Amino acid sequence: MTSTGVDQSSAYGRDGYSVHRKAVIPTDVLVAAQNGMAAVRDGTFDTGTAPSSHPGYDPALLCKINDAHLASHALYALVCHPALAELAAQITGARAIQVWASQLLIKPPASGEQGNVGWHQDRQYWRYWQAPAGLFTMWIALSEVTAASGPMRFVRGSQRWGYLDTGDFFGRDHAAQRQQISVPDGESWEEVPALLDAGGVSFHDCLTYHGSGPNTSVAPRCSIALHLRTEQVQPVPENDNYYVTHLDDPVYSPVIYGKGADFAPAIQ
Ligand SMILES: O=C(O)CCC(=O)C(=O)O
């Protein structure tokens, strides 16, 4: 086991990410989710519940809609699809997995560097959890993700560097950011793009450095990223962050693998 809580003999444990290019979900589930994404993007919420934030859609900018799974029956069905949950459990070795946040991400083709996601470790934003072990992301492609569409890029093995507290999701200047990240002695910065068919998925550990560049293709790059925990990790006691105060609500935070009781004491 590593500090990230994953068996290091697996590819995911070694590299800190895993890419599954071919569609993991049935076509009807994917198509319904694509339609659900478009509806949420355009402000239609068929569940009657708004996402937890929606900046509006501006084709000149990266669009990040938080917790879109609250706002669309089809996105909720996608998030809970057993094929995704089983793959996530197989990759991480988890006994139980819970969704605690989602982000719908649309990177329009005309957004240039305004569509960039800066280099970061997710742990920077996830301090309301007691430890990094057991925190990871499943990123589900809702469109084809090619080298031209600004794919996510992972830095191979960077989860082994520990938490460096340097990076910025909203940073646009990748070269300047890179200057600030201290690669430990004996390690190297090797970027690997996650190229995916629509319905394909990638996984990354919360300590793995990642970011993405401009979309130079002709179509939007669309995805929903699920932020997940395994039974290994508990929230910081008394923390009142939005994301850890909804863990016992199956609409906000569905347990997609195993049982709620596996997460005790947060869920009884
Ligand atoms: O979609 C991207 O390019 C980055 C997404 C991301 O940072 C994440 O899912 O953790």
The ligand as an SDF file (V2000), in Angstrom:
LIG
                    3D

 10  9  0  0  0  0  0  0  0  0999 V2000
  -11.3180   18.5330  -17.1280 O   0  0  0  0  0  0  0  0  0  0  0  0
  -10.1610   18.9000  -16.9370 C   0  0  0  0  0  0  0  0  0  0  0  0
   -9.4230   19.2550  -17.8370 O   0  0  0  0  0  0  0  0  0  0  0  0
   -9.6160   18.8590  -15.5290 C   0  0  0  0  0  0  0  0  0  0  0  0
  -10.5740   18.2510  -14.5650 C   0  0  0  0  0  0  0  0  0  0  0  0
  -10.0190   18.1080  -13.1900 C   0  0  0  0  0  0  0  0  0  0  0  0
   -9.1760   18.8280  -12.7610 O   0  0  0  0  0  0  0  0  0  0  0  0
  -10.5360   17.0300  -12.3510 C   0  0  0  0  0  0  0  0  0  0  0  0
  -11.4880   16.3420  -12.7510 O   0  0  0  0  0  0  0  0  0  0  0  0
   -9.9870   16.8140  -11.2500 O   0  0  0  0  0  0  0  0  0  0  0  0
  1  2  2  0
  2  3  1  0
  2  4  1  0
  4  5  1  0
  5  6  1  0
  6  7  2  0
  6  8  1  0
  8  9  2  0
  8 10  1  0
M  END
$$$$
